[in-house]
Amino acid sequence: MGAHRYNTLFGMVLIGLLLTVTARTASARAVSGRTRVSIKDGRWFLNGQPTYLGAEAEGLLMNARMVNTTFEDRGRPQFDVEGNTSAFLTALGDYVANGVGAITLNLQGGFPGYEGAVNSAFDPDGALRRQYLQRVKRVIEACDRKGIVVVLGCYYQRQDQILKDTGAVRAGIVNVVKWIEGSGFSNVVLEIANEFNHSGFDHRILKTSEGQVELIELARRTLPGLLVSTSGLGNGRLPDDVARASDFLLIHFNGTGLKDIPKRIEALKKYGKPIVCNEDDKLGDEAAEAARLSVANGASWGFMHNTANQYWPFKFEGIKDDPVVYAMVKKLTTAKRTGVYFPPPESQGGWRKIDESDDIRRIGRMDPAKLEQLKQWLLQSDRRNFAATVIRNGYIVLEVERGNSSKTDARRVASVSKAICATVLAIASERSQQGKTSRLMSFNDPAFDFIPWAKPLSDPRKARITVRQLLNHTSGICPEATGARNDGTWEYILGHSGDVRTAKLAFDPGTACGYSTHALAHASLVCETVAGMPYDEFAVEALFRPIGCEHWWFQYYDGGEEIGRHPSHGMGMPARDLARVAYCMMQDGRWQDRQVIPKWFVQQTSRPSHEVTTPEMRFKIPAQTFSLGWELPALLTGENGTPSGEGIPADARYKPGSGGQLIAFVPSLDLVVTRQTGSSGQWQYAEYLRRACAAAITE
């Protein structure tokens, strides 16, 4: 029966216990689950397909805590336990219809709002109680029919005292896993303990991380393939050894403020496993925002409604429990649209294009007269050669070329390459979390851990610079405001040429904002170390080819014998291929059926990525406009002669490049805008985007 897997001390005891539970459950009919849960590349799958396909929460597991649907209290024999379970099952369809993809159960329930309840599926020796299991089975099978997952918890604080000793705790885990196997459940994942380090537990094995690791491994040995985890307290944190042992990371956000949710999630991404909050007791607008923040940062979120579902007398009324919360869950789990168009490479036909005014108005949903005005403005805005494209609903509705081909001229795109570098680096980070690269890296890691060519550091403060700060211009590395040239040898870029402007930081990391081309050159080296190949090769393999780009070139810097020659982030690309990058970002990083750019990165670019409030040092624009390589033009204030974001939607992202070059996308308008010149100098970037947005027909 598997008792040989444990040490001799417990061998005889476990054999007896396993025989007992086998006898108690032998009559249970093994069922073939219709809902099969699995994990692939850090995402949740049901029956081989990502959850919530096409929605913001794609690959996640939005859930509700329903641990007291199978509640009993041996001190309250009058309580209708079967009626309580039936009430939940009556409402189950409503929860599922509004986006709930999993529920959490627990074989010892949850706190019912009063002390002293005796609620456990376990006998003192760890054997399982048939009557309790029958209710749990009813719920699991109903969830299986509805196509959702059950996070089945074993132990709960205040109830583990029922188990007589550590051997009984171990036996209980084995018995539960055997019951799952014998019942044929394929929609169940296991939670060893609810908030294992809670003071309400007595048994040390349920109070320590090493005890949880032991029980996780015990469950996994008993039934290979079963997904197993355990949850921590409400601060959103997990010990390192527990995170490494778990198949997915279970956290609670009860005591976690909204502003800390992204930080907690980011700290766990280094493990490359699905992050699931399965308990948050916030309500209303606050809970809805917690759900949105969780999804935006790549984590699943779970609702715990104490007064309705958790505390006696229990109520299960579907979305009536909290209409605001379930409206948000519904929104996050609903596919945005179907039949999204993706253009083939230009050599195979490329972007679809409409020219007739009626088609532009009817199909492209753009005002032809305003587009004509935009065309004339583009031609008169400067004397440079250029190629510009405006794309709406997947159609080129305006294309203006003067001397440059929008299809083939891969001229220098200047600082537009910063947005592309940040995007490529996000792909490298995501792949590293999945164990597919040479090194593990998150944007919160020290950047110079991945730049060995910079050692010894020319300024000890550089050791504190994070990868994120390289991308949002808060690193302090050689801001353009210093007047230092942007290009040179790697010794010059890395601060070893004797130029004090590159050797010493202009400010402590994270304390100011100074636009820095040098910082993005550093980012290309980070990418090279993480990916295990030069930046240009990785960018082509990971981003350009998957989305159909066909023309590009990269800038290289030379170094001495110890550094050598490496690609920088600088590059060139035609306007139509630049549009592919923006279009992929607008589709939450998807291209056809492939997640090319991590969704979390796309979502994080929609807001400032630092807390600096003073103006940027060179351009004097608000520091908050700088996100992760991309910028937020709607936050431009127009003060003191700087550009204004008036008329630009709040969800717009863009990246201007010297010489009148631009890449931009506006999800709310399904709009992509690009311009490429290969030149240098100033231009009215925000005005171009504003005029394109104004041409969109929105009624």
N, C-alpha and C positions, 0 to 999 in steps of 0.2 A: 504493500500500500504506500510505499515511499518513505517509511520511517527510517530506512537505512541512510537517508540523506542527512540526518541529524546525528549529533554525537551520542555516544553510548549511554550517557546519563539519562537522556530522555527517550531512548529507543523504545523500551517496553511500554512506557506510559503512552506514547503517541500511537503505537500500534493499537492499543486498547481503545483509545479515543477515536481513532479513525474507523475502527470496526463499528463502534457505537454509532457514529454519524452516518456511516454507510447503511446500517440497518434502519436508521430513522428516515433516510431519504431514498431507500431502494425502490419504493413504490412510485416515486416521482417520475412522471413521464418526461423523457428527454425530448426537447423540442429543437427544431432547426430554425435558428434565428433568421429573420428576413432582413434585419438591419445589421450590417457588419461595420464596426468602427475600426479605423486604423489611423496611423500617423505616417506621413511621408514628407520628407524635407521640412519638418517643423510645422506642418499644417495638418488639420483634421480632415479625414476622408470618411464618407459613408458609402458603402457599396462601390468603392473604387472611384468615387467622384468627390472633388472638394466640396465641403459644406458651403451653402449659400452662394452658389456659382454666380458670378457677375455682380455681387453685392459688395458693399464696403466691408462687410464681415466675412468675406470669402475665406475659407480655410480656418475659420474660428469656430468656437463652440459656445454660443450664447446660452446662458442657463439660468435656472431658478432653483432656489434652495427649498426643497419640499420634504425635509427630513421627518416631519411629524405626520405625514400622510399614513404611516403605518404605526402610529403611536399607540402605546398602551401604558397604563399605570396600574400595577397590581394592587395599589392602595385605593384605586377607584374602579372597582369591579363593575359599577353601573355604567361606565363610559362605553358607548357604542363604537367599538373599535372597527368593526366591519363597515358600519355606516359612515364613519370618518373616511376610510379608504375609498368607499364608493363615491362620496362627495367630491373627492379629488379627481377620481377617474371621470366623473361627469364633466368636470371643467377642463380636463386635460386637452381636449381638442381646441379649446379657445386659446390656451397658452401656446400650443404648437402653431396655430394659425397666425399668431402674432410674433413669431420669430424664435420662440424657445426651442433650442435644439438639443437640450440636455436638462435633466433634473438631478439634483443630489438627494440621495436617500442615505440613511444611516441605520445600521442594525442595532444602535442604541439611541436612535432618535436625536433630539436636540433639546435645548433648554425650553421647557413649556411655559415659562413665566412664573413658575413657583418652584420652591425647593422640595426635595424629598420624593420626587417621582421615581418609580422603579420601572424602567423601560429598557428591555434588553432581549435580543434574540439568542443570547448565550446563557447556558447553564454555568455553574461555577467551574466545571472542569473544561470548559471551552466547547462542549457539544452544542449543537444548534437545536432550537426549539421549533418543532414542526408548525405549530399554529401561527407563530410569528412569521415564519418563512412563507407561509401560504399567502399572507397579505403582501409581502415584498414581491413574491412571484407574480401576483395579480398586476402589480404596478409595472414591473419590468416587462411583462408580456404585452401590456397595453402600450407601453412606450415603444416596444419593438414594432407593434402594428402601426403606430403613428410615425415611425421612422426617426425616432430620436434616441439619444444615448442616456444611460443611467450611470452617474458617478456613485458607486456604492461604497459608502463608508462602513468601516467595521466598528471602531471604538470611539466613544464620546466621553469627554470629561464629566465627572459626577456619576458615571455608570460603570467605569472599569473596575470599581470595587467589587462588583459581582463575581469577577474572575478571581479564583482563589490564589493563583500564583503565576509566576512568569511562564511556567510550562503550559498553563491553561491559556495564556494569551497567545503563545505560539500555536497551540493546538487550534484555537479559534480561527486564526488566519488560515491554516491548512484546511480546516473544515469548510470555511466560506469559499475558498478557491475551488475545492472539490465539488461543492454544491453548484457553483457557477458552471463548472465543466459538465457535471452530470445533467444539469438542466438545459444545456445546449444554448446558453445565452451568448450572443455575439455582439450585443449592443451595450455591454457592461464594461466599465473600467473601474479599477479598485482604488479606494482611498483607505490607507491603513488606519489613520486616526484623524479626527477633526482637531486641528490646532494642538498638535502633539505635545508641544512644550507648555501647555496650559497647566496652571497650578492645581486644577481640579482632578488631574490624574494622580493615582497612587503608585502604579507599577512603574518602576524606573525605565523599563523597556519602552514605555509609552511617553516618557518625559524627556528622553535624550535623543539627540540626532543619531548617535551610534546605534541605539535601539531601533530607531525607525529604518535605518539602512539595513540592519539585520532582517527585519520583518519584510521589507520590500524585496530583498533577495530571496527570502524564504518563499514568498508568494510567487515570485517569478520562476523559481526552481520547481515549485509544485505544478504550475501550469505555464510552460513556456509559451510566449506569445500574448499572454494577458498583460494589458497595460496597467502599470501600478504607480502610485504616487502616495503622498501624504501631505497634509496642509499645515501651514504655520499660522502664527497669530495674525491679528488684524492690521499689522504694520506693513504688509506687502513684501516681507522679506523671507528668505529661506537660507539656512546654513549651506555652505558649499558642499559638504559631503552628502547631504540629503538631495540637493539639486542634481548632483552628479549621478546619484543612484536611481533617481526617478525617471520614468519614461516621459512624463509631462510634469510641469511645475504648477502646483496648486497653491495659490496665495489668497489671502483675505484682505479686503480694503475697508473693513469696518472703521478702523482707527486711522485711515490714511486720507488726508485732505486732498482736494482736487488738484492742487498745484504739485503735489508729490507723486501722483499716479504715474505720469510719464517717466519720472526718475526711477521709480521702483521697477517699472517694466524694463527700462533701458538697462538697469543693473543686472537683469536676469538673462538678457539676450545672448550673453557670451556662452551660455550652455547649449544654444542651438536647438532648444526643445519648445514645444507649445507651452505658452504661459496662460494659465486659466485662473482667473479670479472666480471662485465659486461661493463667495459670501461677501456681500456688501449691504449694510443695513440702512444706507441713505434712502431718502424718499423723494418723490416728486422731481422737480427741476434739478436738484442736486444729484440725484441718482441717475437721471437721464444724461447729465453732463459727464458723470463718471463712466457710464457706458460708452458715450461718444469718445471720450479721451482714451479709454482702454482700446477700443477698436482702432482709433487713429494711430495708436502706438503699437499695434500688432498683437494685442492680447485679447483673449475672451473675457467676458464679464458675466457675473452672476448676481442675481437679485435675491436678497433675503428680506422679506416683508415680515418683520417681527409681529406686529399687532394683528395681521391677518392670518399668515400661514404658520407662524412659529409658536405663538403664545396661545394657550388654552383660553377660551374655546376656539378651535381652529376654524377658519373660513377659507374656502377655495372658490373664488368667483371669477376666475379668468382675468381678463384685462381690467375688470372693475376693481381688482385689488389696488391698482395704481395706474390709471389710464395714461398719465404722462410718461411713466417709465416704459410701459409696453408699446406706446406709440413710437418712442425712440428705438426700442429693440426691433420693432417692425420695420422702421426706416432703414436701420443699419443692415438688416438681413434680406431686404428686398432688392432684387437685381435692378440695376439702374435702367438698363434698356437691353433689348435683344437685337440681334442682327447687326452688330457694330461692324462698320466697314474698315478694312485694313488694306492699304494700297500695295500692290505688288511692286517689286523693284522697278526702277525707271526703264531698265532694259527689257522688261516684260510688260510694259504698258504704263506703269507708274500711277501717279495720282489721277483720279478722274477730275474732269474740268468742265465747267459750264460757262458759256459766253453770252447767250441770249438773255436779254433783260427779263423776260417772263420766267425763264428757268431760274435765273439768279434770285428772283423774288419768291417764286413758288417752291423751289427745291432747296436752294441755298439759304433762303430766309434772310436775304440781305437787300438793302435798298439800293437799286442800281444807280440812282442819281448821286447818292452819297459815296458810293464806290468810285464813281467817275471823279467826284471832287477829291477823293483820297488819292486817286491816280495822279491828278494834276498837282496836288500838294507834294507827292513823292518826287515828281519830276522837277519841281521848283524848289524843293527844300535844300538842295545843294547841287554841285556840279559833278559829283563823283559818278563813276560808272557803278551800277548796282543791279541786283536782282532781288525782287521782293515778291512774296506770296502771302495771300490771305486765304485761309481755308476754313469753311464752316460746314458742319454736318458731313465732313469727309470729302467735300468738293472744293477744288480751287475755284474761288469766285472772283479773284483778282490776281493777276500776275503781271508785273511790270519789269521789263528788262531794258537796261541801257548799257550796252557794252559787255555785260556779264550774262552768262547762261545760268538760269536757275537750276538746270539739270546737271551740268557738268563742270562748271567753274568752281573748283575747290580752292578758292582764295582764302587767305588768312582771315579768321573770324575774330581775332583779338580776344577780348575778355568773355565773349560768348563761350569760349573754351572752358572757362571756370565752372559754369553750370554743368557742362558735359563731364568734366573731371569729377565733380562732386557726385554726379549720378553714377559714373563708373565705379567710384570708390564705394558707394552704397551697395552696388552689386557684389563687389569683392567682400564687403563686410557680411552681407547676407550669406554668401557662399561659405565664408569662414565659420559662421554659426552652424552651418550644416556639415562641417567637417570636410569640405571639398577643396580647401586651399592649404597652402604651406603653413600659415599662421592664423591664429584666432584673433579677431580684431573687432572692437565696437568703436563708435565715434567718441565715446568717453574715455578711451584708453590714451595713455601718453603717446603723442605722435612720434617722439624721437626714439621710442622703443623699436620703431620700424624703419629708422633711418640710420643704419650703422655707419654710413659714409660720413656722418656729421660728427662722429666721435673723434677726439674729445669735444664736448660742446663749447662753443665760443662764449656762451653766456649761461651760467648755471640755471637761470630762470627758464631756459628752454625746456628743461626736464619736466616742467609743469604744464606745458602746452598740450592740449588734447587734440585729437584728430578733428573734432567738431570745431575747435577754435581756428584751425587752419582754413576751414571752409566758410566761416562767417566773419572773418576779418577782425577777430578779437585776440589774435595770437601775440601781437606786438612785433612780429617779424617784419622788418624793413617796410613800413608803410610807404606808399607812393608819395605821401606828403613830405618825405625826407628829401626828395629829389634824386634819389639813387636810380640808376638805370635799371630797367626790368630784366635785361638779358645779360648773360656773361657765362663764365665757366662755373662748374659746380662748386669749386672752391669759393668763388665769389658769392654764389647763392647761399651756400651753407655757412658762410661767415668765417672762412679761413684764408681770405685774400689780403687781409690787412685793412680793409675798408670798415671803419667803425660802424657805419650805417647798417651793414649786414651782420657784423659780429655781435653787436649789442641790441637787445630788444628796445623798442621805443617806449614801451610801457609794460607793466606786469601783465601776464596773460589774464584775459577776462575783465580787465579794468577799463578799457577804452576800445574804440573801433577805428582802425586804420586800414583802409583798402590796400590789399597787399597781393601783387602778382607773385612775389617770391613765395608766399605761403602756399599757393596752389602748386607751385613747382615742387615744394616739399611734399604735397599731397600725392603727386604722381609717383614719388619714391616710396611713400607708404604703400601705395597700391602695388608697386612692383614687389615689395617684400612679402605682402600678404598673399598675392596671387601666385607668386613663384615664377613670374614671367614679366618682361618689360611692360610698362604701362600701355604702350601703343598696341602691342599684341593682344593684351587682355581686353582693351576697349573694343577692338575689332571683333574678337571672338564672343565677348559677353554682351555687347550692345549693338554695334553697327550691323553686323551680318544678320542677327536675328530679326531686325526691323527693316531690313532691305536696303540699307545704305550701300552705295557703290563707289563713291568718290571721297577721298580724304587724304590728308598728309599730316605728319607730326613734326614738331620742332624737337631737335636734340641739342643738348648741351654737352660739351666736352669736359673731361676732368683729367687730372693727372693720373699717374700710374695706380695710385691707391683707390681712386674713385672710378675712373673710366668714363665711357660715354653712355648716357642714358637719355631716354625720351623725357621731355617735359610735358606739361599739360597743353602747351600751345599747339594749335592745329588749324587746318583749313577744311572747309566742307561747303558744298553748294546749298543754296537756299531751300531747295526741295528736300534734300536729305536732312538739313537742320529741322525742317518741319516734322520729319518722322520722329525725332527725339521728343519734340514738344507734344506730338500727338500721342505717343506712347505714355508720356507722363499724364496726359489728360485722361487716358483710359486706366488710371490707377496702376500704371506700370505694365499692363498686359499688352501683348501683341498676339492676336488670334487666340490660341488656346494655351499660350505660354506666359508665365509671369516673368518678364524680362527684368524689369526694375522693381525692387522691393516696394510693396504697397506702403509700408511704414515710412519709407523715405519720401514718397510722393506726398503723403499726408503731413509729414513734418516740415516740408518746404512751404506749407500753407500758413506758417506762423513764424514769428521771430524765434531764433534758436539761441538767444543769449539775453542777458539782463542789462546790458549797457544802454544808458539813456542819453548820454551826451552825443552831439553830432559827430558823424564820421570826419576824420581829420582833414582830408583833401577836398572832398566834394561838398562838405557841410550839410549833407542830407541826414535825416534821422537814422540813427544806428539800427533802429528796429526794422528798417526796410531790408536788412541783410539777413537772409535765412541761410540755408545750407547750399552755398554756391549760387542759388537762385535768389532773386530779389522780389520784394512785395511792393509793386508800384502804387497800389492804392493808399499806402501809408506815407507817400510823399506829401509834404505840407505846402510847398510853394513859397516858403518863407525865405526872405533875404535873397530873392532872385533864383532860388533853386526850383527844380521842376515840381509840378503839382500832380497829385493823383486824382484830382477831381474828374468824375465821369468814368473812372476805371473800376470795374467790379472788385469787391473785396477778395475774391478767390483767385484773382489773376496772379500769375507768376511770370517774371520775365528776366532776361539777362542782357543788358546792353553791352556792346563792344565798341571800342574806339573806332571812329570812322563811319558812324551811322549804321552799325550792324546790330541786329536784334533777333532774339528768339523769345517767343512768348506763347502762353496758352491761358485760356479762360474757360474753365470747366462749365460754369453756369451758362455760358453762351455757346459751348461746343465750338470754340474759336481758336485757331492757331495763326500766328502772325510771325513772319521771318523777314529779314533783310540782310543781304550780304554784299559787302563792297570790296573787301581786301585792303581797305585804306585805314587812315588814322584821323583823329580829330574829333571835335564835338559835333553833336547833332541833337535834334528834338525827339528823343526816343519815346518818352511818355506821350507826346502828341500823336505820334504814329499809332500807338496802341489805342489811345483815346478815340481817335477818328475811326479806327476799325471797329471798335465796340459800338460807337454811335451809329454805324451803318447796319448793325444787326437789328432785324425785325423780331421783336419779343412778344408782341400781343398775339 
